[in-house]
Amino acid sequence: MRSAGPPRTRGRDRTSVRSRPASAPRSADRAVGGSVTASTTPAIELRGITKRFPGVVANDHIDLTVARGEIHALCGENGAGKSTLMKILYGMQPPDEGTMRVDGEEVRFRSPADAIARGIGMVHQHFMLADQLTVLENVVLGAEPAGRLGIIDETAARRHLEQVSADYGLTVDPDELVEELEVGERQRVEIIKVLFRGARILILDEPTAVLVPHEVEELFRNLRELKARGETIVFIDHKLDEVLAIADTITVIRRGRTVATVSPDEVTAHDLAELMVGSELPTPETRESTVTDRALLVVEGATVLHDERPVVDEVSLTVHAGEVLGIAGVEGNGQAELVEALLGTRALSAGTIRFDAGEGLVDITHTSVRHRREAGLGYIPADRHREGLLLPAPLWENAALGHQTLPPFARGIWFDRAGARARTEEIRAAFDVRTPDIEVPAHALSGGNQQKLVVGREMTATPVVLIASHPTRGIDVGAQAAVWESLRRARAAGLAVLLISADLDELIGLSDTLAVMRGGRIVAHLDPATVTPRELGAHMTGATVAAGDER
C-alpha cells in the first residue's frame, strides 16, 4: 500500500481541532500588522443569508463575521456557495433572506454601486480590464475625476493613482497598456481599481487561480501591506496551503451552509479538507497491483518537431492493461505535444504509435482523431474550457463531445437527442455532477462539476486507453477525490491510463510506473513505491541527477 497524502506538518491532531460558531468574531482588540488596532465592531456581519436558484439552494442561512483589519479566508468545494455569498455582499445579487451589516450598520445593496459607496470592492477571478486601454484609463474607468466644465481631470487621476500605488506598495506603470502586462500585474491593477474608489473592505475571488508561484508570493506581500494599513480582506480560495499561509481566520462552507470558523493555528490542510467535504479525505493511493502483461498502447521513437526543433525527442513508452503510467515533468518539456501526437492533432515526424482495440496492436500513427476516439482512446484534457467543453451549450450536448458518432449519441447517421439526454442523466448520477438539470449550459456549473462531467463523459464511453492530462487542476478537494476514484476504477477495470500531472503526490499515489520528461525526452523511469516527491522533483529539473543516473 502506498499513500501519497500530503504530510501533516502544522497544527494539531485532527481530534483537537476546535471550530468557533460562525457568528462568533475573533478577539475584538488585537494588533493588525503591528500598526492598526481592530475595532470591536466587525467590518462585516452576515446573518441567515439565503439565496435560492431553480432547483438549488446556493446559500442556506449562512452566518459570517469578519473582523476589521483581518484577512478572512472563505473555503469550500466548487459550488459550495462562496462566490454567491460574496456577490450578495457586493450587491451583484439580492439575498432571499437574511441581513447584512457593514461597520455595524444594517445595509441592503441594490447594485455594486451601493456596495462601493460603503467601501466594499471586489476583485473577480476573471479580470474585468480593457486590454487596449492603459493602466490609468482602466483604473479611472467609471470613476473619472471631473474638473471644470465636467472635463476629466487626468492630472488629478494620475496623482490619485500614484498616491494609492505608493501607499500600498502596488507598483504599476500608469501609461502601460494592459494587454502588455503579466497576469500578476493585471491583478495588481484590479486591486488598485478598488482602492482608487475608496474600498476599505476587499473581496478577492480565487485570486491565485491564474498566478504562478512567484506571483502568489507577490500578491501575499501586497495583502499583508493592505492588512497593515487597516484594510479588511475576504479571500475566497480552495488552495488550502495558501489559505493557511495568509489567513487570520478561516470559515468553511459546505453545500451552502457554514460548518466551521477556525484559526489557522488550530488546523492543518488535511483538517480543512475534511471540513470541506464532510468526511475522511481520500488520498491518491494505489493498493494492489492490477497490471497485466498485455500492452494496449506502445509508442516507439516518437518525435515531434516545432520550428524544426524536436519538442518530443525519440520518446518510447508502453502502457499495459490495468496500469497507470505517470508522466512527470516541469511544464513545457514536451508533455503537451506528446499528448497531441497520441490524439492525432499533431503529426509525428518520426516514430510509431500502436494501439490495441481488441484485435492486437495496430499501427495508428497516421490515423485521424475520429478513428482513434472511436477505437477507444479516451481523453481528459488539461484545459476543460478550451478543449473539453462548449460552455454555452447544455450539458447533454457536452456529454456527446468526442463521442457523437457512437451510440447512444448516434442512431445511424442521425444524432440521438434522447440517447444523449439519457447518457447525461447517467453521468450526472454516477459522477455526482451537481446541477438542477441537464438543460443548463456548461458555464453554469462550478469548476469541479465541469470536471466531473468531462471525466464521466470519458469513463462512460468505456475507453481502452485513457489519457488524463492534469485531471485535478483547478478543482477543490472533493472533486479531486472523485477524479482519483474514477482513475482507480479505470485501472481496476483493465484500462491503460496515461496520467500527466504537475501534482507530484498525485503522480506517486496513483501511478504503477513513473517516467520523467525533460527537454522532450524520457530521462528516468522510477518506482512510485520508493520515490519521494523531492527525488521526483530533482529528476524533473535535473538539479541533483548525475548523467549516469538517468535511465
Secondary structure, 3 states (H helix, E strand, C coil): CECCCCCCCCCCCHHHCCCECCCCCCCCCCEECCCEECCCCCCEEEEEEEEEECCEEEEEEEEEEECCCCEEEEECCCCCCHHHHHHHHCCCCCCCEEEEEECCEEECCCCHHHHHHCCEEEECCCCCCCCCCEHHHHHHCCCCCECHHHCECHHHHHHHHHHHHHHHCCCCCCCCEHHHCCHHHHHHHHHHHHHHCCCCEEEEECCCCCCCHHHHHHHHHHHHHHHHCCCEEEEECCCHHHHHHHCCEEEEEECCEEEEEECHHHCCHHHHHHHHHCCCCCCCCECCCCCCCCEEEEEEEEEEEECCEEEEEEEEEEEECCCEEEEECCCCCCHHHHHHHHHCCCCCCEEEEEEECCCCEEECCCCCHHHHHHHCEEEECCCHHHHHCCCCCEHHHHCCCCCCCCCCCEECCEECHHHHHHHHHHHHHHCCCCCCCCCCEHHHCCHHHHHHHHHHHHHHCCCCEEEEECCCCCCCHHHHHHHHHHHHHHHHCCCEEEEECCCHHHHHHHCCEEEEEECCEEEEEECCCCCCHHHHHHHHHCCCCCHHHCC
